[in-house]
Amino acid sequence: MHALIFEPDAGGHRLTYVRQLLPALEGLCEVSVVLGQDALDTDAFRVQLAPLGDRFQFHGVPFERAKGTLNKGRAANHALEHAIDAHHADHVFLPSADGLAQILGLPGSRTAAHFRRKRVSVEACMHRGPYAYPASGVRDRVYRRLRLAALTHAPLARVQYVDVVAYEWLAAHGHPLARRASVLPDPVDDVPDMDKRDARSRLSLPEDGRLISLSGAISTRKGADLLLKAFASAKLASNDRLLLAGRTDTIVRTLLDGALAPLVREGRVIVMDRYISDDELAWSMSAADVVCTCHPNHVGLSNICLRAMAANRPVLTGDYGWFRAVVPHFGLGWTCNVSDEQAFARGLTESLERAPSWAPTDATRRLRVFHDPANTRACFAANLCQRLGRDTSAVKTWEWAKHG
């Protein structure tokens, strides 16, 4: 048996995901990893995958840099055909298959015919399922349905969803794709147990007062502007502070330099406008009383929310999508309408007041086990293990996490 991991894009967290998933296949079969040719020259590859070069084979594959989503998807599919032939693959994993997988389901797909001819078993990991969320209009609704139809017709042995909202939508609607679907946990590493004073000291933050943190990309896409405006209008103590840990976008920077500059000068808003290390990311959460993840109308999972869970800190999030489905059920914290400034401001005040009495529940602990990297790898490899006759009884499924 020869397994192939195919990841044509080195952007975002994709190579981190490949690194997390690779050990799942070690010892099961031969493994080759094929990446876009440009990926081998990136810092992400040198940091994430190059250290594993003595255990796994990494190959770059050139493919046409076409314009447009459809043409890019077709080019990646053609590169996938070449990779299957070059590495004599029997089982293929697509760790970030959004877009690529839908192309496979289009009528007359050459790559789909190639799979069938070669009798290759293909698994796709989907990070988004927008069809499970409200559409912005008729055109958007039709587009989403067409994408789902294409995915349904793709010759995929298994579709693993990172977003449980998409997975549960399929099950609730009795969709035929649900029979081939499962949930892939987003891997969340342990965060060293650290009290607030120690974490604040490491970041050179004031040790008094209460702290709300927003970490990662400090952008309007993640609702940073909404958080700043809500914080400015919230009824809080003079030593309650907001930490923004990560690079800011232009609109947020304008707010910080303009209308909200007094809060920055007073030390009420603390800005670390730069790339932050993994250690600093963990410290920014351990330093907080409440971790805020305030994406408005966010489609998909929030890794920051799960990292806060690992750091044993409650979250305040938007009341939408994955947040609405996961945060209350698993006792991760609280939700509010982040698009309403006054409601968001009340949410900030109330979450800080409730934070001292917050504690993980049994459901929280189950979710933590579900998202442990070891369980992610077990879920990732489960279908291949079944194909090889291996035991998969130790896998913790989404149904186990949700219901116990």
DRENZARO-320972 format. One line per 10 residues: number of its first residue (from 1); their letters; for each residue y, x, z of N, C-alpha, C. Coordinates in steps of 0.05 Angstrom, whole numbers, always signed. Atoms other than C-alpha are relative to their C-alpha. Example, Ala and Ser with C-alpha at 12.3 -4.5 7.8 and 13.67 -1.06 7.14 Angstrom:
2
1 = AS = -24 +18 +0 -90 +246 +156 +24 +18 +0  -24 -16 -1 -21 +273 +143 +22 -15 +14
This chain:
404
1 = MHALIFEPDA = -24 +17 +0 +0 +0 +0 +25 +18 +0  -25 -15 +1 +69 +27 -19 +23 -20 +2  -23 +18 -5 +131 -7 +9 +25 +14 -10  -26 -10 +10 +200 +0 -22 +22 -16 +14  -24 +12 -10 +266 -13 +13 +22 +6 -21  -20 -3 +22 +321 -25 -39 +27 -10 +11  -27 +6 -9 +394 -23 -18 +20 +13 -19  -18 -12 +19 +443 -12 -75 +28 +5 +9  -27 -1 -10 +506 -17 -33 +1 +14 +27  -3 -15 -25 +528 +32 +21 +22 -11 +17
11 = GGHRLTYVRQ = -23 +10 -15 +586 -11 +44 -7 -13 +26  +3 +13 -26 +597 -40 +113 -21 +12 +17  +21 -9 -19 +538 -35 +161 -27 +2 -14  +25 +2 +15 +485 -35 +106 -19 +23 +6  +17 -23 -5 +459 +35 +117 -9 +2 +29  +8 +2 -28 +459 +25 +192 -23 -19 +2  +21 +19 -1 +415 -35 +180 -26 +13 -11  +24 -14 +11 +367 +7 +137 -11 +18 +21  +9 -19 -21 +364 +59 +193 -15 -15 +22  +13 +15 -21 +347 +6 +244 -27 -11 -8
21 = LLPALEGLCE = +25 +13 +9 +292 -25 +201 -22 +20 -8  +20 -19 +10 +258 +38 +175 -24 +5 +19  +23 -5 -18 +216 +52 +238 -21 -23 +0  +19 +22 +1 +184 -17 +229 -23 +5 -19  +21 -4 +21 +145 +8 +169 -15 +26 +5  +13 -26 -4 +127 +77 +196 -28 -4 +10  +28 +2 -8 +52 +84 +201 -15 -23 -12  +13 +23 +13 +38 +19 +164 -9 +7 -29  +5 -5 +28 +41 +46 +93 +19 +22 -9  -19 -18 +12 +77 +95 +47 +26 -15 -3
31 = VSVVLGQDAL = -26 +13 +2 +152 +81 +46 +19 +17 -17  -22 -13 +15 +206 +98 -4 +25 -17 +4  -26 +14 -2 +280 +81 +3 +16 +7 -24  -16 -4 +23 +321 +72 -59 +28 -12 +5  -28 +8 -5 +397 +69 -52 +16 +4 -26  -18 -6 +23 +454 +66 -102 +7 +30 +0  -4 -29 +2 +467 +136 -128 +24 +9 +16  -24 -8 -15 +536 +138 -96 -5 +1 +30  +5 +2 -29 +507 +122 -28 -8 +27 +12  +10 -25 -10 +475 +191 -22 +23 +20 +6
41 = DTDAFRVQLA = -23 -18 -4 +544 +223 -23 +20 -10 +21  -19 +12 -19 +575 +180 +32 -5 +12 +28  +2 -7 -28 +589 +197 +105 -21 -18 +14  +19 +19 -12 +548 +135 +123 -28 +10 -4  +27 -10 +4 +486 +165 +91 -5 +25 +17  +4 -25 -15 +496 +233 +123 -4 -5 +30  +3 +6 -28 +503 +202 +192 -24 -17 +6  +21 +20 -6 +454 +144 +188 -28 +8 -9  +27 -3 +12 +397 +165 +142 -9 +29 -4  +8 -27 +6 +399 +239 +126 -17 +13 +23
51 = PLGDRFQFHG = +16 -12 -22 +371 +258 +196 -30 -10 -1  +28 +10 +2 +308 +217 +178 -14 +10 -25  +11 -10 +25 +296 +257 +114 -27 +13 +3  +26 -12 -3 +235 +291 +144 -22 -20 +4  +20 +21 -5 +201 +224 +156 -2 -20 -23  -1 +19 +21 +222 +182 +96 +12 +12 -25  -10 -9 +26 +237 +192 +22 +24 -17 -7  -24 +14 +9 +308 +174 +0 +6 +8 -29  -5 -5 +28 +324 +166 -73 +25 -15 -8  -23 +14 +12 +387 +148 -111 -6 -10 -27
61 = VPFERAKGTL = +4 +11 +26 +386 +103 -171 +27 -8 -12  -25 +8 +13 +444 +97 -220 -3 -27 -12  +1 +24 +15 +461 +29 -246 +28 -7 -9  -25 +6 +14 +515 -1 -289 +21 -12 +20  -21 +10 -18 +581 -12 -252 +15 -23 -15  -10 +23 +16 +593 -80 -284 +22 -15 +16  -21 +16 -12 +653 -125 -271 -10 -28 +5  +8 +28 -6 +643 -193 -238 -25 -1 +17  +23 +3 -18 +594 -217 -185 -26 -3 -15  +24 +5 +15 +543 -242 -235 -11 +25 -14
71 = NKGRAANHAL = +8 -24 +15 +542 -179 -277 -8 +22 +19  +8 -20 -20 +539 -134 -215 -28 -7 +11  +26 +8 -9 +480 -174 -190 -22 +6 -20  +20 -5 +21 +444 -168 -256 -5 +30 -2  +3 -29 +1 +457 -93 -257 -18 +10 +23  +17 -8 -23 +427 -86 -187 -29 -8 -4  +27 +9 +6 +367 -127 -209 -14 +19 -19  +12 -18 +19 +354 -81 -268 -7 +27 +14  +6 -24 -15 +359 -21 -221 -25 -4 +18  +23 +6 -17 +308 -55 -176 -26 +1 -16
81 = EHAIDAHHAD = +24 -2 +17 +259 -62 -234 -8 +29 -4  +6 -28 +5 +265 +12 -248 -12 +13 +26  +10 -12 -25 +254 +29 -174 -29 -9 +6  +28 +9 -4 +191 -14 -170 -19 +16 -17  +18 -15 +18 +161 +21 -230 -1 +30 +8  -1 -29 -6 +183 +91 -209 -16 +6 +25  +13 -5 -25 +153 +84 -139 -26 -16 +4  +25 +15 -1 +93 +40 -155 -2 -18 +24  -2 +16 -24 +115 -9 -102 -18 -25 -1  +16 +25 -3 +68 -65 -77 +16 -21 +16
91 = HVFLPSADGL = -15 +18 -18 +116 -94 -25 +29 +10 +1  -28 -7 +2 +192 -95 -31 +16 -15 +21  -19 +11 -19 +244 -106 +23 +29 +3 -11  -28 +0 +8 +316 -125 +6 +16 -5 +26  -12 +4 -26 +353 -113 +72 +27 -16 +0  -25 +14 +3 +419 -142 +46 +0 -14 -27  +6 +12 +26 +399 -191 -8 +19 -21 -10  -20 +21 +9 +459 -238 -11 +11 +7 -27  -9 -5 +28 +477 -244 -84 -22 +9 -17  +22 -12 +15 +421 -201 -109 -23 -20 -2
101 = AQILGLPGSR = +23 +18 +0 +367 -252 -89 +6 -25 -17  -6 +24 +16 +403 -311 -122 -3 +6 -30  +3 -7 +28 +403 -274 -189 -29 -2 -8  +29 +1 +5 +327 -271 -184 -9 -29 -7  +8 +27 +4 +325 -347 -185 +12 -13 -24  -12 +11 +24 +366 -357 -248 -20 -3 -22  +19 +3 +22 +329 -384 -309 -1 +24 -18  +4 -23 +18 +300 -329 -352 +4 +27 +13  -4 -25 -13 +308 -275 -299 -21 +20 -7  +19 -21 +9 +277 -212 -327 -13 +13 +24
111 = TAAHFRRKRV = +11 -13 -23 +268 -182 -258 -21 -17 +14  +20 +19 -12 +232 -244 -231 -26 +2 -15  +24 -2 +17 +184 -240 -290 -14 +27 +6  +11 -27 -6 +174 -166 -273 -16 -1 +26  +14 +3 -26 +155 -183 -201 -27 -13 -4  +24 +15 +4 +104 -234 -224 -21 +17 -16  +19 -16 +16 +74 -187 -276 -12 +22 +16  +10 -23 -16 +68 -130 -226 -14 -9 +25  +11 +11 -25 +44 -177 -170 +12 +13 +25  -14 -13 -23 +96 -148 -123 +9 -22 +19
121 = SVEACMHRGP = -10 +18 -21 +110 -184 -57 +28 +8 +8  -28 -7 -5 +185 -187 -44 +10 -17 +24  -13 +13 -23 +222 -203 +21 +30 +5 -1  -29 -3 +1 +296 -216 +24 +12 -7 +28  -15 +5 -25 +341 -211 +86 +27 -11 -8  -25 +14 +6 +399 -260 +80 +19 +0 +24  -19 -1 -23 +461 -249 +123 +18 -24 +1  -17 +24 +0 +497 -312 +102 -14 -23 -13  +10 +25 +12 +479 -384 +86 +23 -20 -1  -24 +17 -1 +546 -417 +68 -6 -29 -5
131 = YAYPASGVRD = +7 +28 +5 +511 -481 +45 -3 -16 +26  +3 +13 -25 +500 -496 +119 +26 -6 +14  -27 +3 -11 +575 -497 +132 +17 -20 -17  -17 +18 +16 +629 -547 +111 +13 +14 -23  -12 -11 +24 +653 -535 +40 +30 -6 +0  -29 +3 +1 +727 -528 +24 +9 -21 -21  -6 +20 +20 +723 -579 -33 -24 -4 -18  +22 +8 +18 +680 -608 -89 -11 +25 -15  +8 -23 +16 +679 -544 -130 -16 +20 +18  +14 -18 -18 +659 -502 -70 -27 -11 +8
141 = RVYRRLRLAA = +26 +13 -7 +604 -552 -51 -20 +3 -22  +18 -3 +23 +575 -550 -121 -10 +29 -3  +6 -29 +2 +578 -474 -122 -21 +8 +20  +19 -7 -21 +541 -469 -56 -28 -12 -5  +26 +13 +6 +487 -518 -78 -14 +16 -23  +12 -15 +22 +476 -478 -142 -11 +27 +10  +10 -25 -12 +469 -413 -102 -26 -5 +15  +24 +7 -15 +418 -447 -56 -23 -6 -19  +21 +6 +19 +379 -474 -116 -11 +25 -13  +9 -25 +12 +377 -405 -147 -17 +16 +20
151 = LTHAPLARVQ = +16 -14 -20 +352 -374 -82 -27 -13 +4  +25 +15 -3 +299 -429 -76 -20 +7 -22  +17 -6 +23 +272 -412 -145 -7 +29 -3  +5 -29 +2 +272 -337 -134 -29 +5 +10  +28 -6 -8 +201 -307 -129 -2 +17 +25  -1 -15 -25 +207 -287 -56 -22 -10 +18  +21 +7 -18 +148 -285 -9 +11 -9 +27  -12 +6 -26 +194 -288 +52 +30 +2 -2  -29 -2 -3 +267 -302 +65 +6 +1 +29  -7 -3 -29 +291 -276 +132 +30 -2 +4
161 = YVDVVAYEWL = -28 +6 -4 +357 -304 +156 +10 +13 +26  -14 -11 -23 +403 -266 +203 +16 -22 +14  -16 +22 -10 +445 -329 +211 -18 -24 +6  +18 +22 -8 +406 -381 +251 +11 -27 -9  -11 +26 +9 +454 -436 +228 -12 -7 -28  +12 +5 +27 +428 -428 +156 -29 -7 +2  +29 +5 -4 +356 -425 +179 -5 -28 +11  +4 +27 -12 +362 -488 +222 +9 -22 -19  -9 +20 +19 +399 -525 +167 -23 -6 -19  +22 +4 +18 +340 -514 +120 -22 -16 +14
171 = AAHGHPLARR = +21 +14 -14 +290 -538 +173 +8 -30 +5  -9 +27 -6 +332 -599 +192 +0 -18 -25  -1 +16 +24 +338 -621 +119 -26 +0 -15  +26 -1 +13 +265 -609 +103 +0 +14 -27  -3 -14 +26 +285 -561 +48 -25 +16 -6  +24 -15 +7 +227 -529 +10 +1 +29 +7  -3 -28 -7 +255 -460 +24 -8 +6 +29  +6 -4 -29 +243 -471 +99 -28 +9 +4  +28 -8 -4 +169 -460 +89 -4 +30 -3  +1 -29 +3 +183 -388 +69 +21 +15 +17
181 = ASVLPDPVDD = -23 -11 -14 +239 -376 +118 -7 +7 +29  +2 -7 -29 +244 -343 +187 +26 +12 +8  -25 -12 -10 +298 -312 +230 -5 +29 +6  +1 -29 -6 +310 -237 +231 +22 +6 +21  -21 -6 -20 +345 -216 +296 +17 +24 -9  -18 -22 +4 +406 -173 +288 -4 +21 +22  +7 -19 -21 +388 -108 +325 +24 +7 +18  -21 -6 -19 +430 -97 +388 -10 +21 +20  +8 -22 -19 +423 -31 +425 +8 -6 +28  -9 +2 -28 +426 -28 +500 +27 +13 +4
191 = VPDMDKRDAR = -26 -11 -8 +494 -16 +530 -2 +10 +28  +3 -11 -27 +495 +30 +591 +15 -18 +20  -12 +16 -21 +510 -10 +654 +24 +15 +11  -24 -14 -9 +582 +7 +673 +19 -20 +12  -19 +19 -12 +631 -25 +720 +27 +2 -14  -26 +2 +15 +701 -44 +696 +18 +24 +6  -18 -22 -7 +738 +11 +734 -8 +26 -14  +9 -24 +14 +695 +66 +705 +6 -1 -30  -5 +3 +29 +701 +39 +634 +30 +2 -6  -29 -2 +4 +776 +31 +641 +10 +29 +3
201 = SRLSLPEDGR = -8 -28 -4 +783 +102 +667 -7 +16 -25  +8 -15 +24 +745 +129 +606 +19 -5 -23  -18 +7 +22 +794 +93 +560 +29 +4 +8  -27 -4 -10 +855 +112 +602 +16 -27 +2  -13 +27 -4 +870 +38 +617 +7 -4 +29  -6 +7 -28 +903 +10 +679 -24 -13 +13  +24 +11 -13 +850 -8 +730 +5 -26 +15  -6 +25 -14 +887 -67 +762 +1 -23 -21  -3 +23 +17 +890 -137 +734 -24 -7 -16  +22 +9 +16 +846 -175 +687 +5 +8 -30
211 = LISLSGAIST = -3 -10 +27 +831 -154 +616 -17 -16 -20  +14 +12 +23 +812 -189 +551 -1 +21 -22  +3 -20 +21 +785 -145 +495 -8 -12 -26  +9 +6 +27 +779 -152 +420 -5 +27 -13  +8 -26 +10 +741 -95 +388 -10 -1 -29  +9 -1 +28 +724 -72 +318 +24 +0 -19  -22 +4 +18 +768 -90 +259 +20 -20 +11  -20 +18 -12 +833 -119 +286 +15 -12 -23  -10 +11 +25 +848 -164 +228 +4 -30 +2  -4 +29 +1 +871 -234 +210 -27 -14 -7
221 = RKGADLLLKA = +26 +12 +6 +801 -247 +182 -16 -5 +26  +13 +4 -25 +776 -238 +253 +17 -14 +21  -17 +17 -18 +832 -280 +283 +17 +15 +19  -16 -16 -19 +870 -223 +316 +29 -11 +2  -27 +11 -1 +937 -255 +298 +1 -25 +17  +1 +24 -16 +915 -321 +329 -3 +7 +30  +4 -9 -28 +893 -284 +393 +26 +10 +11  -25 -11 -10 +959 -248 +399 +20 -22 +6  -19 +22 -4 +1000 -312 +392 -9 -17 +24  +10 +15 -23 +955 -349 +442 +4 +15 +26
231 = FASAKLASND = -4 -16 -24 +958 -292 +491 +30 +0 +9  -29 +0 -6 +1034 -291 +487 +9 -26 +13  -8 +26 -11 +1038 -365 +504 -17 -10 +23  +18 +8 -22 +982 -368 +556 +13 +4 +27  -10 -2 -28 +997 -378 +630 -17 +20 +15  +16 -22 -12 +973 -311 +656 +18 +16 +19  -14 -17 -19 +992 -262 +710 +13 +24 -15  -15 -22 +14 +1039 -204 +694 -17 +25 -4  +18 -23 +5 +982 -154 +700 -26 -8 -14  +22 +7 +18 +934 -192 +656 +6 +12 -27
241 = RLLLAGRTDT = -5 -15 +24 +925 -151 +593 -19 -7 -23  +16 +3 +24 +898 -154 +522 -4 +28 -13  +7 -25 +13 +862 -94 +492 -9 -5 -29  +8 +1 +28 +858 -87 +416 -11 +28 -7  +13 -26 +4 +808 -31 +402 -12 +1 -28  +8 -3 +28 +803 -14 +328 +24 +0 -18  -22 -1 +20 +844 -7 +265 +12 -28 -5  -14 +26 +5 +896 -62 +254 +7 -3 -30  -9 +4 +28 +912 -94 +187 +30 -4 +0  -29 +1 +3 +982 -102 +160 +14 -23 +14
251 = IVRTLLDGAL = -12 +24 -13 +996 -172 +186 +0 +4 +30  +1 -4 -28 +973 -155 +256 +20 +22 +9  -18 -22 -6 +1013 -90 +255 +29 -10 +0  -26 +12 +1 +1075 -130 +235 +7 -16 +25  -4 +15 -24 +1066 -176 +294 +5 +18 +24  -2 -18 -22 +1057 -118 +342 +27 +15 +0  -25 -14 +3 +1119 -83 +315 +24 -18 +1  -22 +18 +1 +1160 -146 +312 +1 -19 +23  -4 +21 -20 +1156 -211 +352 -14 +7 +26  +15 -6 -25 +1105 -184 +402 +4 +28 +10
261 = APLVREGRVI = -6 -28 -9 +1134 -114 +410 +6 +1 +30  -5 -2 -29 +1159 -131 +481 -25 +1 +16  +25 -1 -15 +1088 -144 +504 -14 +27 -2  +11 -27 +3 +1067 -77 +476 +15 +20 +18  -16 -18 -16 +1125 -41 +510 -6 -4 +30  +6 +5 -28 +1108 -75 +576 -28 +8 +8  +27 -7 -6 +1036 -53 +571 -18 -24 +3  +16 +24 -1 +1011 -125 +568 -21 +0 -23  +18 -3 +23 +981 -112 +499 -4 +30 -5  +7 -28 +4 +945 -45 +492 -14 +3 -26
271 = VMDRYISDDE = +10 -3 +27 +931 -21 +422 -12 +27 -5  +13 -25 +9 +881 +32 +400 -4 -3 -30  -1 +5 +29 +899 +30 +326 -13 +24 -14  +15 -22 +13 +845 +77 +300 -29 -7 -1  +29 +3 -1 +771 +83 +286 -9 +7 +28  +11 -5 -27 +734 +78 +352 -30 +6 -2  +27 -8 +0 +668 +111 +366 -18 -21 +12  +18 +19 -12 +605 +74 +387 +3 -1 +31  -5 -1 -29 +617 +98 +459 +25 -16 +8  -25 +14 -6 +688 +73 +458 -2 -30 -4
281 = LAWSMSAADV = +4 +29 +4 +666 +6 +430 -14 -12 +24  +14 +10 -24 +617 -2 +488 +19 +0 +24  -18 -2 -23 +670 +20 +539 +21 -23 -2  -21 +21 +3 +721 -30 +510 -11 -27 +9  +12 +25 -10 +672 -86 +527 -5 +1 +30  +5 -2 -29 +651 -60 +595 +25 +0 +16  -25 +0 -14 +724 -52 +613 +12 -28 +3  -12 +27 +1 +738 -126 +600 -12 -19 +20  +10 +23 -14 +732 -188 +641 -11 -20 -19  +8 +19 +21 +725 -229 +577 +2 +15 -27
291 = VCTCHPNHVG = -1 -11 +27 +707 -205 +507 +6 -23 -19  -8 +21 +18 +740 -246 +453 -9 +5 -29  +7 -1 +29 +711 -259 +383 +10 -26 -12  -16 +24 +6 +759 -307 +351 +3 -5 -30  -1 +6 +28 +742 -311 +277 +4 -30 -5  -3 +29 +6 +769 -377 +250 -18 -7 -23  +18 +10 +21 +717 -416 +209 -19 +22 -10  +17 -23 +7 +670 -356 +210 -27 -10 -9  +27 +5 +10 +607 -360 +168 -18 +24 +6  +19 -22 -7 +550 -318 +197 +1 +7 +29
301 = LSNICLRAMA = +4 -10 -28 +531 -281 +260 +23 +18 +8  -19 -18 -11 +577 -242 +306 -14 +22 +16  +13 -22 -14 +549 -174 +325 +16 +8 +25  -17 -6 -23 +608 -162 +373 -8 -19 +23  +8 +19 -21 +587 -225 +411 -26 +8 +13  +25 -9 -11 +517 -198 +418 +2 +26 +15  -5 -25 -15 +542 -130 +440 +12 -6 +27  -12 +8 -26 +583 -165 +494 -22 -10 +19  +24 +8 -15 +518 -198 +517 -15 +23 +12  +14 -24 -9 +485 -130 +521 +16 +15 +22
311 = ANRPVLTGDY = -17 -13 -20 +544 -105 +562 +4 -17 +25  -2 +18 -22 +537 -164 +610 +29 -9 +5  -27 +11 -2 +606 -191 +595 +0 -27 -15  -2 +26 +14 +622 -264 +578 +19 +1 -23  -17 +0 +24 +655 -282 +512 +15 -26 -1  -15 +24 +8 +708 -331 +489 +1 +1 -30  +3 +0 +29 +696 -351 +417 +11 -26 -12  -7 +24 +14 +715 -402 +365 -23 -21 +3  +19 +22 -2 +680 -470 +367 -9 -8 -28  +7 +4 +29 +649 -464 +297 -25 +15 -6
321 = GWFRAVVPHF = +22 -15 +12 +585 -446 +262 -19 +13 +20  +19 -15 -16 +542 -393 +294 +9 +0 +29  -11 +1 -28 +588 -391 +356 -7 -26 +14  +5 +26 -12 +580 -465 +368 -30 -4 +6  +29 +3 -3 +504 -461 +359 -12 +18 +21  +13 -20 -16 +491 -400 +401 +14 +4 +27  -14 -8 -25 +545 -387 +454 -6 -19 +23  +6 +18 -23 +537 -451 +497 -30 -1 +6  +29 +4 -5 +461 -457 +488 -11 +24 +16  +11 -23 -14 +448 -386 +512 +18 +10 +23
331 = GLGWTCNVSD = -17 -7 -23 +503 -384 +565 +15 +26 -4  -14 -26 +5 +541 -326 +532 +29 -1 +9  -28 +2 -8 +609 -353 +553 +10 -28 -8  -13 +26 +5 +655 -407 +526 +12 +0 -29  -12 +3 +26 +684 -434 +461 +25 -17 +2  -24 +17 +1 +750 -465 +442 +10 -1 -29  -12 +2 +27 +791 -484 +380 +20 +23 -3  -18 -23 +2 +822 -416 +362 +22 -4 -20  -22 +6 +19 +863 -447 +306 +22 -16 +12  -20 +15 -14 +902 -488 +356 +11 +18 +22
341 = EQAFARGLTE = -11 -20 -18 +949 -441 +393 -1 -8 +30  +0 +9 -28 +955 -483 +456 -29 -2 +11  +28 +2 -9 +880 -497 +460 -11 +28 +5  +9 -27 -3 +867 -423 +450 +12 +13 +25  -13 -10 -24 +917 -405 +504 -13 -10 +25  +14 +11 -23 +883 -452 +553 -27 +12 +3  +26 -13 -1 +816 -422 +534 +1 +28 +12  -4 -27 -12 +842 -352 +551 +3 -2 +30  -5 +3 -29 +868 -375 +619 -26 -9 +15  +24 +11 -13 +805 -415 +636 -23 +20 +0
351 = SLERAPSWAP = +22 -19 +1 +757 -361 +614 +4 +23 +20  -5 -21 -20 +791 -308 +657 -5 -11 +28  +5 +12 -26 +787 -356 +716 -30 -3 +6  +29 +5 -4 +713 -370 +705 -16 +26 -2  +15 -24 +4 +693 -299 +689 -14 +11 +25  +13 -11 -24 +679 -276 +761 -26 -14 +8  +24 +15 -7 +626 -330 +769 -20 -1 -22  +19 +1 +23 +593 -320 +701 -23 +20 +6  +23 -18 -2 +523 -291 +701 -20 -8 -22  +20 +6 +21 +467 -286 +649 -20 -20 +11
361 = TDATRRLRVF = +20 +19 -7 +417 -343 +649 -27 +9 -11  +26 -6 +12 +343 -343 +631 +2 -1 -30  -3 +2 +29 +364 -365 +561 +15 +25 -11  -14 -24 +8 +413 -307 +557 -19 +24 -2  +19 -23 +0 +358 -258 +575 -20 -2 -22  +18 +3 +23 +311 -288 +523 +14 +9 -26  -15 -8 +24 +365 -279 +470 +2 +30 -2  -2 -29 -1 +373 -207 +492 -26 +13 -9  +26 -10 +8 +299 -194 +484 -4 -5 -30  +3 +7 +29 +300 -229 +416 +14 +20 -17
371 = HDPANTRACF = -17 -18 +16 +355 -183 +391 -5 +30 +7  +7 -28 -5 +324 -119 +419 -9 +13 -26  +8 -13 +25 +316 -69 +362 -30 +0 -5  +29 +0 +3 +241 -65 +375 -10 -27 -11  +9 +26 +10 +234 -140 +364 +11 -5 -28  -10 +2 +28 +279 -137 +302 -20 +13 -19  +18 -14 +18 +232 -86 +272 -27 -14 -2  +25 +15 +0 +171 -127 +292 +2 -24 -18  -4 +23 +17 +200 -189 +258 +2 +9 -29  -4 -10 +27 +220 -148 +197 -27 +6 -13
381 = AANLCQRLGR = +25 -8 +11 +149 -122 +188 -22 -20 +2  +21 +20 -7 +111 -185 +209 -16 -9 -25  +13 +10 +23 +96 -210 +139 -18 +21 -13  +17 -22 +10 +71 -142 +116 -24 +5 +18  +23 -4 -19 +29 -135 +179 -21 -21 -5  +20 +21 +6 -4 -202 +164 -15 +6 -26  +13 -7 +26 -17 -178 +93 -21 +22 +4  +18 -22 -6 -51 -116 +122 -20 -6 +21  +19 +8 -20 -90 -155 +174 +7 +10 +28  -8 -10 -27 -50 -128 +233 +8 -23 +18
391 = DTSAVKTWEW = -7 +20 -21 -36 -166 +298 +30 -3 +1  -29 +6 -3 +33 -199 +302 +6 -18 +24  -3 +18 -23 +24 -237 +367 +22 +8 +19  -21 -10 -18 +76 -194 +403 +28 -7 -10  -26 +6 +11 +132 -217 +358 +13 -24 +15  -16 +21 -13 +186 -258 +394 +16 -14 -21  -12 +15 +21 +208 -312 +347 +26 -14 +9  -24 +16 -7 +273 -352 +344 -7 -24 +16  +9 +24 -15 +235 -413 +369 -6 +8 +29  +4 -10 -27 +213 -372 +430 +26 +4 +14
401 = AKHG = -26 -5 -12 +284 -349 +443 +15 -25 +7  -16 +24 -4 +313 -418 +437 -12 -19 +21  +13 +20 -17 +261 -458 +476 -17 +12 +22  +16 -13 -20 +222 -407 +517 -29 -6 -2
